[in-house]
Amino acid sequence: MLPLTGVKVVEIANNIAGPYAGFILAALGAEVLKVERPDGGDDARGWGPPFWHGTSATFHALNVNKRGLALDLKNPAQIAHLKVLASEADVLLHNLRPGVLEGLGLGSAALAALNPRLIYCAISAFGAKGPMRGHPGYEPMVQAFAGLFSINGYPDRPGVRMGTSVLDLGSATWAALGCVAGLLQRERTGKGCTVDASLYETALGLLTVHFARYQASGELPERQPSGSLAVVIFQALDTADGQVIVAAANDRLFAKLCVELGHPEWADDPRYKTNADRHANKAGLIAAVTEIMRRDTSATWVARLEKAGVPCSAINDMSHIGAHPQTAALGMVQPVPEIDLALMSLPLSLDGERPPIRTRAPRLGEHNADAAAPPATRGES
């Protein structure tokens, strides 16, 4: 039995952050009822190409293991029905703009009066307090606002967005953790609570180390295309046919790397003996190492360095990771029932078993009849 079996979740969420939080709870066994607008549903349904069975791959990836309900939140009867669902739920999860549900009588205080045991979880762009509380926001703009662009990319070019939705997915993870913590607290107190997470707070959390370094030095961090501000050698290095990431993160690993490079004496060279020495002389060291590594292929260097015990990696893409035996051994990619599509599952195992993908993403309004929705609700296939 999965750990959240028996937990009922109402998800009123669009796009990525809210649905991924619901995905996590559903994967852990919760019964997640996804509430969408009758006229088109979750915006992410249309976030393609590619599409699969008429729905975007993005939507499929984030909404497996859920049931689907279409409700018009401009219809008083359907708002009343949603209140009934919330009164019977353990968790209500949403990522609508702050104030929207409150205006419908569905805010945390109103629902706590109906259901004192409810865990009310809200994910927003900029947080539940402050002058930007009500501002809308999407991943790239919050990455830019929070400073993530300033640390990502090449030092001589404008900063760039991180290539995956780290704030949406990270905020979802914090929200799901908050819901689980709220459920545990409820076991002691008998009362629910309000959980707040936001893309901006997630971004600030991701900047923990960079901010500490800035506070200590007063210097803005320089963008690193692949490496580290503090550790040398810890970056991509050119080879004869590409690049290899080399992570010689301590003096012992650096000494092993030096042997493979044909310069074991570098490990005791005053310019390179400690990480601080290597950092002070980074430009010359990287140039010397790169000159040697360009003499052979990436595959050859990976084989040599792995045999020597130096952490390293080729730079892979989706085709590589999907076919890699390590991915297969972990069981991360799982088939989705009914639709002949394989997707990433929950990156977590319990007693060595990964929670399975049990059902495909719901069609819009697919489970209206099951959820006893008002007759005026329109469901679509």
Buried (B, 14 or more C-beta within 10 A) or exposed (E): EBEBEEBBBBBBBBBBBBBBBBBBBBBBBBBBBBBBBBEEBBBBBEBBEEBBEEBBBBBBBBBBBBBBBBBBBEBEEBBEBBBEBBEEBBBBBBBBBBEBBEEBBBBBEBBBEBBEBBBBBBBBBBBBEEEBBEBEBBBBBBBBBBBBBBBBBEEEEEBBBBEEBBBBBBBBBBBBBBBBEBBEBBEEEEEBBBBBBBBBBBBBBBBEEBBEBBEEEEEEBEBBEEBEBEBBBBBBBBBEEEBBBBBBBEBEBBBBBBEBBEBEEBBEBEEBBEBEBBBBBBEEBBEBBEEBBEEBBBBBBBEBBEEEEBBBBBEEEEEEEBEEEEBEEEEBBBEBEEBEBEBEBBEEEEEEEBBBBBBBBBBBBBBBEEBEBBEEBBBBE
